[in-house]
């Protein structure tokens, strides 16, 4: 048990969904951009979203993404 309230769990769930979606979208953008520098920047943004997802997931007692 995480010791979190239902409201806190709901908020974490929304944040996880948002970070997951942002990670997926920026990954797609990085793979479709023709400008190499911009594609690399999108890849970095995708990794940042993935890191935030993993940190939020860890709050729930998960092992990571």
N, CA, C and O atoms as a GROMACS GRO file, in nm:
protein
  260
    1UNK      N    1   0.083  -0.119   0.000
    1UNK     CA    2   0.000   0.000   0.000
    1UNK      C    3   0.087   0.125   0.000
    1UNK      O    4   0.188   0.130   0.071
    2UNK      N    5   0.051   0.223  -0.078
    2UNK     CA    6   0.131   0.344  -0.094
    2UNK      C    7   0.104   0.448   0.013
    2UNK      O    8   0.186   0.537   0.033
    3UNK      N    9  -0.009   0.439   0.081
    3UNK     CA   10  -0.044   0.539   0.181
    3UNK      C   11  -0.098   0.668   0.121
    3UNK      O   12  -0.113   0.767   0.192
    4UNK      N   13  -0.127   0.668  -0.008
    4UNK     CA   14  -0.179   0.785  -0.076
    4UNK      C   15  -0.332   0.783  -0.072
    4UNK      O   16  -0.394   0.677  -0.075
    5UNK      N   17  -0.390   0.901  -0.067
    5UNK     CA   18  -0.535   0.910  -0.070
    5UNK      C   19  -0.586   0.883  -0.211
    5UNK      O   20  -0.509   0.882  -0.307
    6UNK      N   21  -0.716   0.861  -0.221
    6UNK     CA   22  -0.776   0.837  -0.353
    6UNK      C   23  -0.757   0.958  -0.443
    6UNK      O   24  -0.734   0.943  -0.564
    7UNK      N   25  -0.765   1.076  -0.388
    7UNK     CA   26  -0.746   1.199  -0.466
    7UNK      C   27  -0.602   1.209  -0.517
    7UNK      O   28  -0.578   1.248  -0.632
    8UNK      N   29  -0.506   1.174  -0.432
    8UNK     CA   30  -0.366   1.178  -0.473
    8UNK      C   31  -0.338   1.073  -0.581
    8UNK      O   32  -0.265   1.099  -0.676
    9UNK      N   33  -0.397   0.955  -0.565
    9UNK     CA   34  -0.380   0.850  -0.666
    9UNK      C   35  -0.441   0.893  -0.800
    9UNK      O   36  -0.386   0.864  -0.906
   10UNK      N   37  -0.554   0.959  -0.794
   10UNK     CA   38  -0.618   1.009  -0.916
   10UNK      C   39  -0.529   1.112  -0.985
   10UNK      O   40  -0.512   1.110  -1.107
   11UNK      N   41  -0.473   1.202  -0.906
   11UNK     CA   42  -0.384   1.304  -0.962
   11UNK      C   43  -0.260   1.240  -1.024
   11UNK      O   44  -0.217   1.278  -1.133
   12UNK      N   45  -0.201   1.143  -0.955
   12UNK     CA   46  -0.084   1.072  -1.009
   12UNK      C   47  -0.119   0.999  -1.138
   12UNK      O   48  -0.039   0.996  -1.232
   13UNK      N   49  -0.236   0.941  -1.141
   13UNK     CA   50  -0.279   0.870  -1.261
   13UNK      C   51  -0.290   0.965  -1.380
   13UNK      O   52  -0.246   0.931  -1.490
   14UNK      N   53  -0.347   1.082  -1.358
   14UNK     CA   54  -0.357   1.182  -1.467
   14UNK      C   55  -0.219   1.228  -1.510
   14UNK      O   56  -0.194   1.242  -1.630
   15UNK      N   57  -0.132   1.252  -1.416
   15UNK     CA   58   0.004   1.294  -1.450
   15UNK      C   59   0.078   1.186  -1.529
   15UNK      O   60   0.149   1.216  -1.625
   16UNK      N   61   0.062   1.062  -1.487
   16UNK     CA   62   0.126   0.951  -1.560
   16UNK      C   63   0.076   0.943  -1.703
   16UNK      O   64   0.156   0.926  -1.796
   17UNK      N   65  -0.054   0.954  -1.722
   17UNK     CA   66  -0.110   0.950  -1.858
   17UNK      C   67  -0.055   1.065  -1.942
   17UNK      O   68  -0.022   1.046  -2.059
   18UNK      N   69  -0.046   1.183  -1.884
   18UNK     CA   70   0.006   1.299  -1.957
   18UNK      C   71   0.152   1.282  -1.995
   18UNK      O   72   0.190   1.311  -2.109
   19UNK      N   73   0.233   1.235  -1.902
   19UNK     CA   74   0.375   1.214  -1.931
   19UNK      C   75   0.394   1.104  -2.035
   19UNK      O   76   0.479   1.116  -2.123
   20UNK      N   77   0.313   0.998  -2.026
   20UNK     CA   78   0.324   0.890  -2.123
   20UNK      C   79   0.288   0.940  -2.263
   20UNK      O   80   0.358   0.909  -2.360
   21UNK      N   81   0.181   1.017  -2.274
   21UNK     CA   82   0.139   1.070  -2.404
   21UNK      C   83   0.244   1.166  -2.459
   21UNK      O   84   0.277   1.161  -2.578
   22UNK      N   85   0.296   1.254  -2.375
   22UNK     CA   86   0.398   1.349  -2.419
   22UNK      C   87   0.524   1.276  -2.466
   22UNK      O   88   0.586   1.315  -2.565
   23UNK      N   89   0.561   1.172  -2.394
   23UNK     CA   90   0.678   1.093  -2.432
   23UNK      C   91   0.657   1.029  -2.570
   23UNK      O   92   0.745   1.036  -2.656
   24UNK      N   93   0.541   0.968  -2.590
   24UNK     CA   94   0.512   0.904  -2.718
   24UNK      C   95   0.510   1.004  -2.833
   24UNK      O   96   0.565   0.978  -2.940
   25UNK      N   97   0.446   1.118  -2.811
   25UNK     CA   98   0.436   1.218  -2.918
   25UNK      C   99   0.572   1.275  -2.956
   25UNK      O  100   0.604   1.287  -3.074
   26UNK      N  101   0.652   1.309  -2.856
   26UNK     CA  102   0.783   1.366  -2.887
   26UNK      C  103   0.874   1.262  -2.952
   26UNK      O  104   0.960   1.297  -3.033
   27UNK      N  105   0.856   1.134  -2.918
   27UNK     CA  106   0.933   1.028  -2.982
   27UNK      C  107   0.894   1.018  -3.130
   27UNK      O  108   0.980   1.004  -3.217
   28UNK      N  109   0.764   1.025  -3.157
   28UNK     CA  110   0.716   1.023  -3.297
   28UNK      C  111   0.772   1.144  -3.372
   28UNK      O  112   0.819   1.130  -3.485
   29UNK      N  113   0.765   1.262  -3.310
   29UNK     CA  114   0.818   1.382  -3.374
   29UNK      C  115   0.966   1.366  -3.406
   29UNK      O  116   1.012   1.403  -3.514
   30UNK      N  117   1.042   1.310  -3.310
   30UNK     CA  118   1.187   1.296  -3.332
   30UNK      C  119   1.216   1.202  -3.448
   30UNK      O  120   1.318   1.216  -3.516
   31UNK      N  121   1.127   1.106  -3.471
   31UNK     CA  122   1.148   1.010  -3.580
   31UNK      C  123   1.100   1.062  -3.715
   31UNK      O  124   1.138   1.007  -3.818
   32UNK      N  125   1.018   1.167  -3.717
   32UNK     CA  126   0.965   1.216  -3.844
   32UNK      C  127   1.025   1.349  -3.888
   32UNK      O  128   1.008   1.388  -4.004
   33UNK      N  129   1.093   1.419  -3.799
   33UNK     CA  130   1.153   1.546  -3.836
   33UNK      C  131   1.272   1.525  -3.929
   33UNK      O  132   1.350   1.431  -3.912
   34UNK      N  133   1.285   1.612  -4.026
   34UNK     CA  134   1.398   1.603  -4.118
   34UNK      C  135   1.517   1.687  -4.074
   34UNK      O  136   1.630   1.662  -4.115
   35UNK      N  137   1.492   1.786  -3.990
   35UNK     CA  138   1.599   1.868  -3.934
   35UNK      C  139   1.665   1.788  -3.821
   35UNK      O  140   1.602   1.760  -3.720
   36UNK      N  141   1.791   1.751  -3.840
   36UNK     CA  142   1.861   1.664  -3.745
   36UNK      C  143   1.869   1.725  -3.606
   36UNK      O  144   1.844   1.656  -3.507
   37UNK      N  145   1.902   1.852  -3.596
   37UNK     CA  146   1.914   1.917  -3.466
   37UNK      C  147   1.780   1.919  -3.393
   37UNK      O  148   1.773   1.893  -3.273
   38UNK      N  149   1.675   1.948  -3.465
   38UNK     CA  150   1.542   1.949  -3.405
   38UNK      C  151   1.499   1.808  -3.364
   38UNK      O  152   1.438   1.790  -3.259
   39UNK      N  153   1.531   1.710  -3.446
   39UNK     CA  154   1.499   1.571  -3.413
   39UNK      C  155   1.572   1.527  -3.286
   39UNK      O  156   1.515   1.457  -3.202
   40UNK      N  157   1.697   1.569  -3.271
   40UNK     CA  158   1.773   1.536  -3.151
   40UNK      C  159   1.714   1.604  -3.028
   40UNK      O  160   1.709   1.545  -2.920
   41UNK      N  161   1.668   1.727  -3.045
   41UNK     CA  162   1.605   1.799  -2.934
   41UNK      C  163   1.476   1.729  -2.892
   41UNK      O  164   1.448   1.716  -2.773
   42UNK      N  165   1.397   1.684  -2.989
   42UNK     CA  166   1.274   1.612  -2.957
   42UNK      C  167   1.304   1.481  -2.886
   42UNK      O  168   1.228   1.440  -2.798
   43UNK      N  169   1.411   1.415  -2.924
   43UNK     CA  170   1.452   1.291  -2.856
   43UNK      C  171   1.488   1.321  -2.711
   43UNK      O  172   1.454   1.244  -2.622
   44UNK      N  173   1.557   1.432  -2.688
   44UNK     CA  174   1.592   1.471  -2.550
   44UNK      C  175   1.466   1.502  -2.469
   44UNK      O  176   1.457   1.466  -2.352
   45UNK      N  177   1.371   1.569  -2.531
   45UNK     CA  178   1.244   1.599  -2.464
   45UNK      C  179   1.171   1.469  -2.431
   45UNK      O  180   1.114   1.454  -2.323
   46UNK      N  181   1.173   1.375  -2.523
   46UNK     CA  182   1.108   1.246  -2.501
   46UNK      C  183   1.172   1.174  -2.382
   46UNK      O  184   1.101   1.117  -2.298
   47UNK      N  185   1.304   1.177  -2.374
   47UNK     CA  186   1.373   1.114  -2.260
   47UNK      C  187   1.338   1.182  -2.129
   47UNK      O  188   1.324   1.116  -2.026
   48UNK      N  189   1.322   1.314  -2.131
   48UNK     CA  190   1.284   1.387  -2.009
   48UNK      C  191   1.144   1.346  -1.963
   48UNK      O  192   1.121   1.328  -1.844
   49UNK      N  193   1.052   1.332  -2.057
   49UNK     CA  194   0.917   1.287  -2.021
   49UNK      C  195   0.921   1.145  -1.966
   49UNK      O  196   0.850   1.113  -1.871
   50UNK      N  197   1.003   1.059  -2.026
   50UNK     CA  198   1.015   0.921  -1.978
   50UNK      C  199   1.071   0.918  -1.836
   50UNK      O  200   1.028   0.837  -1.754
   51UNK      N  201   1.166   1.005  -1.807
   51UNK     CA  202   1.224   1.012  -1.673
   51UNK      C  203   1.120   1.058  -1.571
   51UNK      O  204   1.114   1.004  -1.461
   52UNK      N  205   1.039   1.157  -1.609
   52UNK     CA  206   0.934   1.203  -1.518
   52UNK      C  207   0.829   1.094  -1.497
   52UNK      O  208   0.779   1.076  -1.386
   53UNK      N  209   0.796   1.020  -1.603
   53UNK     CA  210   0.702   0.909  -1.591
   53UNK      C  211   0.756   0.807  -1.490
   53UNK      O  212   0.683   0.763  -1.402
   54UNK      N  213   0.883   0.771  -1.504
   54UNK     CA  214   0.944   0.672  -1.414
   54UNK      C  215   0.944   0.721  -1.270
   54UNK      O  216   0.919   0.643  -1.177
   55UNK      N  217   0.971   0.849  -1.251
   55UNK     CA  218   0.973   0.904  -1.114
   55UNK      C  219   0.832   0.902  -1.053
   55UNK      O  220   0.816   0.867  -0.936
   56UNK      N  221   0.732   0.938  -1.132
   56UNK     CA  222   0.594   0.933  -1.083
   56UNK      C  223   0.551   0.790  -1.054
   56UNK      O  224   0.485   0.763  -0.954
   57UNK      N  225   0.590   0.699  -1.142
   57UNK     CA  226   0.555   0.558  -1.125
   57UNK      C  227   0.618   0.503  -0.997
   57UNK      O  228   0.558   0.422  -0.927
   58UNK      N  229   0.739   0.547  -0.968
   58UNK     CA  230   0.808   0.502  -0.847
   58UNK      C  231   0.734   0.545  -0.722
   58UNK      O  232   0.738   0.475  -0.621
   59UNK      N  233   0.666   0.658  -0.726
   59UNK     CA  234   0.586   0.703  -0.613
   59UNK      C  235   0.476   0.601  -0.580
   59UNK      O  236   0.439   0.583  -0.464
   60UNK      N  237   0.428   0.535  -0.684
   60UNK     CA  238   0.323   0.435  -0.665
   60UNK      C  239   0.379   0.300  -0.619
   60UNK      O  240   0.304   0.207  -0.592
   61UNK      N  241   0.511   0.292  -0.609
   61UNK     CA  242   0.573   0.166  -0.567
   61UNK      C  243   0.610   0.077  -0.683
   61UNK      O  244   0.645  -0.040  -0.664
   62UNK      N  245   0.603   0.131  -0.804
   62UNK     CA  246   0.641   0.054  -0.923
   62UNK      C  247   0.791   0.047  -0.937
   62UNK      O  248   0.864   0.116  -0.865
   63UNK      N  249   0.837  -0.034  -1.028
   63UNK     CA  250   0.980  -0.053  -1.048
   63UNK      C  251   1.036   0.035  -1.159
   63UNK      O  252   1.157   0.034  -1.183
   64UNK      N  253   0.951   0.112  -1.227
   64UNK     CA  254   1.000   0.199  -1.334
   64UNK      C  255   0.933   0.166  -1.465
   64UNK      O  256   0.862   0.066  -1.477
   65UNK      N  257   0.957   0.251  -1.562
   65UNK     CA  258   0.894   0.233  -1.693
   65UNK      C  259   0.982   0.160  -1.788
   65UNK      O  260   0.944   0.137  -1.903
   0.00000   0.00000   0.00000
